[in-house]
Amino acid sequence: MAIALVTGASRGIGKATALELAREGYTVAVNYHHNIKAATDVIHQIVEEGGKAFAVRADISDEAQVLAMFDSLDREGEPLTALVNNAGILFEQSSIENLSAERINRVLATNVTGYFLCCREAVKRMSFKHGGKGGAIVNVSSAASRLGAPGEYVDYAASKGAVDSLTTGLSLEVAAQGIRVNCVRPGLIYTEIHASGGEPGRVDRLKSVLPMQRGGQPEEVAQAIVWLLSEKASYVTGSFIELAGGK
Ligand SMILES: NC(=O)c1ccc[n+]([C@@H]2O[C@H](COP(=O)([O-])OP(=O)(O)OC[C@H]3O[C@@H](n4cnc5c(N)ncnc54)[C@H](OP(=O)(O)O)[C@@H]3O)[C@@H](O)[C@H]2O)c1
């Protein structure tokens, strides 16, 4: 058995990914920030389906909490072979005139620094040079990195641009260390993140402009993540999968 850590696995895309990874036989570390009830519900669902999972609380933007989270994984007695960097935030839709330094830094601290810290700790455990057996990382970026999210959250879009560069650079850096690093770029997916932007119904407002004319489900993103982590994708690294209904 091996551990897959999914950050932000209490809800949305992370939850769907955690459920699917448990079905694939991983012991899933369900990371969450505030919502312990939602994280516990995910654990219960996995256990009810015959899988194995445990919850691990950590704010991924806080280095000490990330270190403590990985320490707790080390005590589980199974190797960490998969990381899904998924936890992400955005704030109220706004044009640039109202973006404060505090907001921009909070977005970058979670969506960029948090991804870096989790990658760093995973590489220390997976890479051949540190005695690991290899592994795979999937970063959850966004179509916003290509489209820019004008008038809504350019700060968020820019953070996802950094996730794309992290994916490319790290994939090259650790390719010979037995670690594959890939990325998914979801578009409009039905989750609670849109409520954080002040518009819970955003997917339904915008879906008609998509070539496929519908929003996506978290499970459709999860399937791509699980494939990228699997041996079926054994020759895939530094790759990006668009899950955006054609836009
Ligand atoms: N939904 C979309 O349309 C869409 C499109 C493109 C990309 N994405 C990306 O997909 C990822 C998942 O988004 P989602 O829509 O599933 O979001 P969501 O429903 O809002 O869920 C966010 C998850 O992240 C966790 N989280 C937030 N801040 C955290 C932190 N500092 N440390 C640890 N966990 C934290 C939350 O934990 P708590 O429950 O404890 O708060 C929750 O589990 C994000 O990276 C997002 O940018 C989403």
The ligand as an SDF file (V2000), in Angstrom:
LIG
                    3D

 48 52  0  0  0  0  0  0  0  0999 V2000
  -14.0160   24.8630   -9.5040 N   0  0  0  0  0  0  0  0  0  0  0  0
  -13.4910   25.3680  -10.6190 C   0  0  0  0  0  0  0  0  0  0  0  0
  -14.2170   25.8430  -11.5010 O   0  0  0  0  0  0  0  0  0  0  0  0
  -11.9910   25.3780  -10.8080 C   0  0  0  0  0  0  0  0  0  0  0  0
  -11.5030   25.7340  -12.0640 C   0  0  0  0  0  0  0  0  0  0  0  0
  -10.1350   25.7500  -12.2770 C   0  0  0  0  0  0  0  0  0  0  0  0
   -9.2720   25.4060  -11.2610 C   0  0  0  0  0  0  0  0  0  0  0  0
   -9.7620   25.0680  -10.0420 N   0  0  0  0  0  0  0  0  0  0  0  0
   -8.7880   24.7260   -8.9980 C   0  0  0  0  0  0  0  0  0  0  0  0
   -9.1060   23.4650   -8.4470 O   0  0  0  0  0  0  0  0  0  0  0  0
   -8.6430   23.4190   -7.1020 C   0  0  0  0  0  0  0  0  0  0  0  0
   -9.7830   22.9520   -6.2100 C   0  0  0  0  0  0  0  0  0  0  0  0
  -10.8250   23.8880   -6.3300 O   0  0  0  0  0  0  0  0  0  0  0  0
  -12.3340   23.5880   -5.9050 P   0  0  0  0  0  0  0  0  0  0  0  0
  -13.1750   24.3060   -6.8800 O   0  0  0  0  0  0  0  0  0  0  0  0
  -12.5320   22.1590   -5.6630 O   0  0  0  0  0  0  0  0  0  0  0  0
  -12.3530   24.4240   -4.5220 O   0  0  0  0  0  0  0  0  0  0  0  0
  -13.3080   24.3940   -3.2450 P   0  0  0  0  0  0  0  0  0  0  0  0
  -14.5390   23.6080   -3.5140 O   0  0  0  0  0  0  0  0  0  0  0  0
  -13.4370   25.8110   -2.8020 O   0  0  0  0  0  0  0  0  0  0  0  0
  -12.4270   23.5800   -2.1780 O   0  0  0  0  0  0  0  0  0  0  0  0
  -11.2220   24.1420   -1.7530 C   0  0  0  0  0  0  0  0  0  0  0  0
  -10.4850   23.1350   -0.9040 C   0  0  0  0  0  0  0  0  0  0  0  0
   -9.1910   23.6870   -0.5720 O   0  0  0  0  0  0  0  0  0  0  0  0
   -9.0330   23.6770    0.8330 C   0  0  0  0  0  0  0  0  0  0  0  0
   -8.1700   24.7980    1.2110 N   0  0  0  0  0  0  0  0  0  0  0  0
   -8.3410   26.1100    0.9530 C   0  0  0  0  0  0  0  0  0  0  0  0
   -7.3050   26.8190    1.4360 N   0  0  0  0  0  0  0  0  0  0  0  0
   -6.4620   25.9350    2.0140 C   0  0  0  0  0  0  0  0  0  0  0  0
   -5.2230   26.0410    2.6740 C   0  0  0  0  0  0  0  0  0  0  0  0
   -4.6350   27.2280    2.8700 N   0  0  0  0  0  0  0  0  0  0  0  0
   -4.6380   24.9080    3.1410 N   0  0  0  0  0  0  0  0  0  0  0  0
   -5.2150   23.6970    2.9540 C   0  0  0  0  0  0  0  0  0  0  0  0
   -6.3900   23.5390    2.3190 N   0  0  0  0  0  0  0  0  0  0  0  0
   -7.0020   24.6370    1.8650 C   0  0  0  0  0  0  0  0  0  0  0  0
  -10.4240   23.7250    1.4070 C   0  0  0  0  0  0  0  0  0  0  0  0
  -10.4060   23.2110    2.7410 O   0  0  0  0  0  0  0  0  0  0  0  0
  -11.6240   23.5120    3.7990 P   0  0  0  0  0  0  0  0  0  0  0  0
  -12.8110   22.7000    3.3330 O   0  0  0  0  0  0  0  0  0  0  0  0
  -11.1020   23.0300    5.1100 O   0  0  0  0  0  0  0  0  0  0  0  0
  -11.8770   24.9690    3.7320 O   0  0  0  0  0  0  0  0  0  0  0  0
  -11.1570   22.8230    0.4140 C   0  0  0  0  0  0  0  0  0  0  0  0
  -10.9200   21.4690    0.7030 O   0  0  0  0  0  0  0  0  0  0  0  0
   -8.1180   24.8130   -6.7610 C   0  0  0  0  0  0  0  0  0  0  0  0
   -6.7170   24.8560   -6.8890 O   0  0  0  0  0  0  0  0  0  0  0  0
   -8.7570   25.6800   -7.8240 C   0  0  0  0  0  0  0  0  0  0  0  0
   -8.0110   26.8380   -8.0900 O   0  0  0  0  0  0  0  0  0  0  0  0
  -11.0990   25.0460   -9.7880 C   0  0  0  0  0  0  0  0  0  0  0  0
  1  2  1  0
  2  3  2  0
  2  4  1  0
  4  5  1  0
  4 48  2  0
  5  6  2  0
  6  7  1  0
  7  8  2  0
  8  9  1  0
  8 48  1  0
  9 10  1  0
  9 46  1  0
 10 11  1  0
 11 12  1  0
 11 44  1  0
 12 13  1  0
 13 14  1  0
 14 15  2  0
 14 16  1  0
 14 17  1  0
 17 18  1  0
 18 19  2  0
 18 20  1  0
 18 21  1  0
 21 22  1  0
 22 23  1  0
 23 24  1  0
 23 42  1  0
 24 25  1  0
 25 26  1  0
 25 36  1  0
 26 27  1  0
 26 35  1  0
 27 28  2  0
 28 29  1  0
 29 30  1  0
 29 35  2  0
 30 31  1  0
 30 32  2  0
 32 33  1  0
 33 34  2  0
 34 35  1  0
 36 37  1  0
 36 42  1  0
 37 38  1  0
 38 39  2  0
 38 40  1  0
 38 41  1  0
 42 43  1  0
 44 45  1  0
 44 46  1  0
 46 47  1  0
M  CHG  2   8   1  16  -1
M  END
$$$$
